[in-house]
Every structure is written in structure tokens, then in C-alpha cells.
Amino acid sequence: MHHHGYLWTGPKERFDQEALRRPPHPTPPPADTRPDLIQRYREVAAEFPVVDLPPLETSYWLIKPRSLVRGTWDEAKEAAAWLGERLSEYAPRFAFQSDCDTPRLAALLNSAAERLNAGADVSLGVYLERPSYLSLAVVTCSPNRARPELACPVR
């Protein structure tokens, strides 16, 4: 088992484009569906695997381009440390001072390490100076517990 880290930051409006953050339904719409809905389904089906937006289900990071992987670790503790480093890096831009609370962050990172060690994925999000958003994720791989059918993007 190992872990891959992902980071996305950008406008909150882009993050809110949920159609591009969820995988398309496995069955395409029937042929008699309105043409605009068929076209939208095709767009989402083509864009979801390659768009850099964080997927709604964390495990789907594994189908994204391998160039989006920001780090790979064999130990959960190392992956959680990466999360802590990224949070520290972005802390000056946090929109809410309460997100910088040291005991809160320490508890969050300890919990993340425990979940990763148990084979789960971790996803964190923080509002940055308006109107931006920071999304961090660490996905467990080989296999992923939530989606074991998803192939590892790096190894």
C-alpha cells in the first residue's frame, strides 16, 4: 500500500462546477434524449478524466493524469506530513483565522495519518482569500479501499 498526494487551488466558482467533478453515469442517455443533454453528457464524459478539478469522490483522483500527483509515499505518516506542510504553506492565505488554530490542525493531521494508515483516503478543503479554495487529498493506492478497480496512476 502507498499514497498519492493531490493539490488544487483556484476560484471557488470553478470548484463549484460539480458536473465536472463527478464521473458520468456508466450508461449514456437514450437516443431520444434532448440533444443538448446528450451533448452535455459527452462533454462531461470526455472532460472528467482529464480535468484538474478535485473529484467529489476522493478515490477518483486515481483516474486523473499522473502529472497531477504531487507526491507518493509508502508511509501514512509521510503523507500526513505533506498535508501539514501544504496547510502551513497556504495558512497566510486562509480566509478564516480559526482554520489556522494549531491544536485543531494537529488533531486534523493526526486523524489523517490514522485514516491513511487504515487504508482510507483523506480529503481536506480550506477557503482562501476570496474567492479562492484549496483542496488537498491523499489517496491510498494498491488497491484503493473505496474503488479497488481503479488502477494506480504511478506504480
N, C-alpha and C positions, 0 to 999 in steps of 0.2 A: 504494500500500500504506500502511496505517496500523495502529495498535494500540489495543486497548481494555484497560483495567485492571479487575480484579475483586478484591474482598477479602471474605473470610468469616472470622468468628471465632465460636466457640461451643463448647459442650460436646463433648468427644471422642466421647461416646456418640452424639450426633446425627450427627456427621461419619461415624461408622461405619455409618450406615443406607444400605448400599450399594445396595439396591433402588431408592432414590430418587435415586441418583447415576449410574445407568446408564440409557440410553434403553431403552424397552421394545422387545422383538423386533418387527420390522415386521409379522410375521404373528401375529394373535391366536391364542390356543389354540383347538383344535377344540371344537365344541359339546358333545361328550361328555366334556369335561374336568370334573374335580370343580368344583362351583360356587364353593367358596372360592378356588380358584386362578384361576378366571375373574374373580371379583370383585377379587382382588389385582392381576391384570393390568390391569384397568380403572382401579384406583386409581393404579397406577404410571404408566400411560399419561396420565392426567389431571394428575398432580402433577409429573412430571419436568420438563416445560417451564416450570413456574412456581415450583417450589421454589427457595429461595435456596442450597441446598447445592451445593458445588462438584461438577461432574460428574467422573466418573472419567476421561473423555477431555476434555482441556482445551478443544478446539475447540467442544464443545457448550455452552460459555458463550454462544456466539452466538445460541442459540435462547431463552435466558432473557430475562426482561423487561428492556427497555432501562434501567429505573430501577436495575438492579444495576451498570451501567457506572460506574466510579469516576473514569474519566479516559480521554481519547482523545488520541493523539499521532501526528504524522506521522513523527517520527524515533525510531528504536530507542533511541538514547542517552537521549532524554527519558523513554521508557517504563521503561528500566532505572533511571534516576534516581528515578522514582516508586517502584519496588520498593525501592530503597535507603532512601528516606525512610520508607516504611512499616515496613521492618525496624528502622530506628533508633527509630521511634516506639514499637514494641512491644518492643524489646530489654529494657527494665526488667522485663518480664513473662516473658521466656524461662525455660523450666523448666530448661534446661541452660546453664551458663555457657559451655561450648565453642561454643554457637551464636552467641555474641557476639564471637568471635575476629575482629579487624579484618582481618587478611590473608585469612582464609577468606571473609569477607563480600565483600571487594573482588574476589577471584577469582570468586566466585559471580556478582556483578553484571557483571563484565567478560564472563563466559561468557554471561550472559543477553542482554547487548547484542549480542554476536556472533550468537547464535541468532535473535534478533528481526530483526536486520539481514539475515539469510539467509532470512527469511520463516517461521521456525518459531515455535511458541508456547512460553511459559515458564510453568511452574507450580512454586511453592515452598510448602513447609509447615514449620511450626515448632510444637513443643509449647510451650504457655504454662503459666503456673502451673496446677497441677492443678485440675480436669481439662479444661482448655481447649486449643483448637487454632487456629492461624492459617493460613489458606490464602490465598495470593496468586497471581494469574495475570495474564499479559498475553497476549492473543490477537491474532494477526495477521489482518487483515481485508482483503478486496477483492483477490483472494479468499484464503480460508484454504487453506493448502497441504494440510493433512490432510483437510479437508472442504470442497472448493470449492463444493459445492452449498448450503452454509449462507449465508443472506443476512446482510448486515451489519445490526446492530441500530440503528445511529445514523445513518449516512450514506446 
